[in-house]
Amino acid sequence: MQEQPDGWPGTLILEGRTVARVPISPSSERGPASRDGSGFLNPAMAGSRTRSILMLADALDNEWLIKPGKPIRIIDALASTGIRSRRWLNEIPEIHHNRIHILCNDLDPVAVQWAAANLSEYPTKGDLQLNSGDARTLMFDSGWQWIDIDPFGSPTPFLDSAIQSCARVAVIDVCATDTAALTGSSPSACRRRYDAMAVVDDHRHDTAMRILLGALARTAAKHDRVIEPKLVLFDDHHIRANVVVRRSKQAASELHSRLGWRVHRPNESELQSSMDSGLHPKDDPSSPQPSCLLPYDKPPQLQDSRISGPLWTGSLGDAEIMSRLTEERVMELCSPDDELAEQSGIDEEMIDSSRRLLLNCVRGLSESSQAIDCPVILPVDEIPKFIDIPGPPSPASLARTLRVMGFRAAIAVLQVPAIRTDAPWSVISEACRQVFGINLAN
C-alpha cells in the first residue's frame, strides 16, 4: 500500500476535469510560484497545462508528430505533484490511451510522494510511471517524442540535455518564468542566460518570446537539429513555447536565416534593409515606424540602446494547429462533467470556476492564427505617437478594417492590446484614420 506523505490529504483542487490534492492551499493570486513548500502547485499555470493537453491531443488526432497507431514516449521532466501527467491521461481522448507512455519525474522526493498518493487516490487509465531524479540525467535514458520542461525560473540549464534526448522528430514544450530577463527588465540576466539583449517597450512581450525561441534554435543547431514553433504564448508571468524538433544538418546549417534583430524606432536605412530582406512589408522607408526586424547577417550597431536580439524572426506558431484550439474543443476535452461533484466531493462552484478557466486559456487563439506568421506586431498604444489620430484604435476595429482592405490582420494574444498584420505602414495609417472616421481628403 502506498505510504501517504506528511500533510495528506492536503487541499482538494480541480483543474480541468482532474481532481488532485496538494500539500498547501494554492494562492488565488496570479504570478510566479515560490520555492517554499515541496510539491507546490501554481494555479496561474493551469491554462498552460490545459493548452498542453490540447496540443498533445492534436498531435495524436492529426498525426503531425508520430505515425498513426505508434506509441509516444513522454517525459514530464519537472513534474512536481504530477498534475500535468495525470491530466494528459484523464483528458486526452481515450482512444489514444494505449499509445501514451509517460514518465513523471521530479527531483524532490516529497513532491513525488504527493504524485504517488494522488495516483493511488484517483487512478488514471494508461501507462504512468513515477520517478525522483535529476531531469537532465534522466532525459538521456531514452529518445523522447514529447519533453515537458517546467522549471522554476529559466529553462536554459535543461535545454541542451532536452535537445540531445529528442527522438528524430519530437516536441519540446518549455516554460520560462524569468520574464524580467527575457523582456529586458533585467539586462544582465538576459545576457547571461540567453546571450541576448532586449528593449523594454510595448514590443517587449513579443521580443521575449522571440529571444526564448532564438535560444532554443541555437541550442538545437549545435546538435544538427532545427525547431518549428507550433504554439508560443506570453501568459501572465511566464512564456510557453511548444516546438517540434527535427534532425537536419542542412537546415541546422541555415539557422541564421531564421534569426535576427529587432530595431526600435528604426531609421530609413534600417527600414529599407528590413524590407529588402522580406522581414517588413514594402513601403516608403522614410515614414517613421515603431519597429522592424533585421536579418542576422546585417546586424545593427549592437551598442545601440534601440536593439533587441538575437531573436527568432520566423512565425510564432502553426496557423493550422492554432485554428483548432477553440473554446468548443477545450470544453469537449477538459470540461468537468456533472457526476464529478458526487464522485469526488467537488462543489459546483469549483466546477464553474474550472470551466471559466478553460475558456479563458484559449480565448482568441483560433482567431489569432490567421496572422500568426505576419511580420508586423503593432501595439495599438504606440500608434498615436506616429500617426495623427485622437488615440489608440480598437485592435478589433483596426484588424477588421485591414482585412476589408485586402490584408491579413488579427488581434494578437499578447499582454498589451496589439495586432499582427502583413499590411505596410501607409495602409495601416489609412486604416487607423478610417477607424476614427477621419476624412483622408483633409
C-alpha angles and dihedrals in degrees: 000000000000112000109235118231124244111279096028129181087033118164123341114227138174123214117176101323094322120107119209142167121224130191097243134023106270113238116253089218117100118233143079119329121239126236091241116112126029114256098019121177120208111208090200088071095056093098091051091053091048092052090050088058091051092048095048091047090049092050091053096041095047099032098229094138110032136014120270113283095005120132121252122216112212131185120196089197101185099025105153105190092356102243093141092055092047092047091053090058095039097047108028110096109276091235088075099047096098090055097053120090113178131189108197110198140176131166091223109082091201091058089050089051088057090047090052093047091051091049090051094046095043108026120202131207114246140042111310120161124187126216140171113211149099108304094213092056094041095052090063091062094081146010100257125204094198124030120183116197115185108162133168101260124340123018093206096101088061103040099084093051092044095052092049091049096055122114116237088280117021146147124242111195106191134181128203121190096173091094093150087068096042095048093047097250087119102037096177092055090047091055094041098048104028103020087233144104132222137197115229105231139106090296092057096102093053089043091052093054090049093049090053091049090047090055090049092048094050092048090049093050091056087064097043093260137122134205132228113194113225101173127359122176139172101215118184103294102356145048124230120197120187109190136168113229119207133182112242125139092191095051091043089054088057093052096123092063086075097042129078147121139283116227116200116215091359123206124235096270092049091051091049091051091050091050093047089052094052093245095112132037112264114255142121104317092202092074112096112243136180099246148330139193124246127201119255094245092056100055121180122226099297092207088065111110089219094069129100124182166322087257144152113278099185131087121310094217150359109272095205094052094042091051088064095053094095135151089249091055096048092050091048093054106029112022114117113240126230094256092063094080093058095043100046109022093252113150126224093253091060091049092051090048091050091052093050091051091050092055093045094053094061100032110133097002097110093047093046090056089077091075105018092122096045115122099226122075109183122187102206094218088068096054099081089058088065106026127049100241130131095253145317112327121232108269091222093050093045093048091047092049092050091051090052087052089057102261133114114254137153139166109269118232094232140130091259129044105272146141135218118219146156092219119121120242095257090056091046089052091051092046092051091054090048090053089056094041093242113166105240091203090066 
